[in-house]
Amino acid sequence: MKKLAVIAFGVLVLSGCATKQYPQAPAVTNEEASSFDCKALDQEIAKAHSVQQEIKRTGDFDGRTVLGFLGDFGIGNGMAKSEATKKAQDRLTQLESLRSVKCKPAL
C-alpha cells in the first residue's frame, strides 16, 4: 500500500511539470506598426509562420503528452496550445493587414 502511494505521488509530481511550453507571439505594438516597412513586414510574417510551425512541432505526441494526460487528462496542454495558436494567428493577421496597407503592389 505504501509503495502504491509513493508511485501515485510520483506520477502527480511529474504530471505537474508536464505542461508543454509553446512559443508565444505578442500582438503587434503601435511602435512596430509605425516602424515596419515592406521588407520588415515580410520578415515578421515569415517569423510568424515559423512560430506556427514550432507550435505544431511542440504539440506532437511525446512523453510530456502522456504525463499531461495522466495529470489533468491533457487539458492543460490543450489550453496552452490553443492560446499559443490564437496569439500566433492574431499576430499574423495584424501583420498581413499592415502589409496590405503599407505595401501596395506596383502597377
C-alpha positions in Angstrom: 0.0 0.0 0.0 2.8 2.4 0.9 4.6 1.6 -2.4 1.4 2.4 -4.3 1.1 5.7 -2.5 4.7 6.6 -3.4 4.1 5.7 -7.0 0.9 7.8 -7.2 2.6 10.7 -5.6 5.5 10.4 -8.1 3.1 10.4 -11.0 1.3 13.5 -9.7 4.6 15.4 -9.2 5.8 14.5 -12.7 2.5 15.4 -14.3 2.6 18.9 -12.7 5.8 19.5 -14.8 4.3 18.0 -17.9 2.7 21.1 -19.4 4.4 21.8 -22.7 5.9 25.2 -23.3 4.6 26.7 -26.5 6.2 29.7 -28.2 4.2 32.9 -27.6 3.6 35.5 -30.4 3.0 39.0 -29.0 0.5 41.3 -30.6 1.8 44.0 -32.9 2.5 47.1 -31.0 1.9 50.7 -32.2 5.6 51.3 -32.4 6.1 48.2 -34.5 3.2 49.1 -36.8 4.6 52.6 -37.4 8.2 51.5 -37.9 7.8 48.4 -40.2 8.5 48.8 -43.9 7.6 46.2 -46.5 10.8 44.2 -46.1 10.4 44.1 -42.3 6.8 43.1 -42.6 7.8 40.2 -44.9 10.4 39.1 -42.4 7.9 39.3 -39.5 5.3 37.3 -41.4 7.9 34.7 -42.1 8.7 34.6 -38.4 5.0 34.3 -37.5 4.8 31.3 -39.9 7.8 29.8 -38.1 6.1 30.2 -34.7 3.1 28.4 -36.1 5.2 25.5 -37.2 7.0 25.4 -33.9 3.6 25.2 -32.1 2.7 22.3 -34.3 6.0 20.5 -33.6 5.7 21.2 -29.8 2.2 19.7 -29.9 3.4 16.4 -31.4 2.9 13.3 -29.2 5.7 12.6 -26.7 6.3 11.7 -23.1 5.0 15.0 -21.8 1.8 14.4 -23.6 1.3 11.1 -21.7 2.3 12.8 -18.4 0.0 15.7 -19.1 -2.9 13.3 -19.8 -2.3 11.4 -16.6 -2.2 14.7 -14.6 -5.2 16.5 -16.0 -6.5 14.5 -19.0 -4.4 16.7 -21.3 -6.5 19.8 -20.6 -3.5 21.9 -19.6 -1.5 21.1 -22.8 -4.6 21.6 -24.9 -5.3 25.0 -23.4 -1.7 26.1 -23.8 -1.6 25.0 -27.4 -4.9 26.7 -28.2 -3.8 30.0 -26.6 -0.4 29.9 -28.4 -2.1 29.2 -31.7 -4.6 32.0 -31.2 -1.9 34.5 -30.4 0.2 33.5 -33.4 -2.8 33.7 -35.8 -3.7 37.1 -34.4 -0.2 38.5 -34.9 -0.1 37.0 -38.5 -3.5 38.7 -39.2 -2.2 42.0 -37.9 1.0 41.8 -39.9 -0.9 40.9 -43.1 -3.3 43.8 -42.6 -0.4 46.2 -42.2 1.3 44.8 -45.3 -1.9 45.3 -47.4 -2.0 49.0 -46.2 1.7 49.8 -46.4 2.8 47.7 -49.4 0.6 48.5 -52.3 1.5 46.3 -55.3 3.3 48.1 -58.1 1.2 48.5 -61.3 
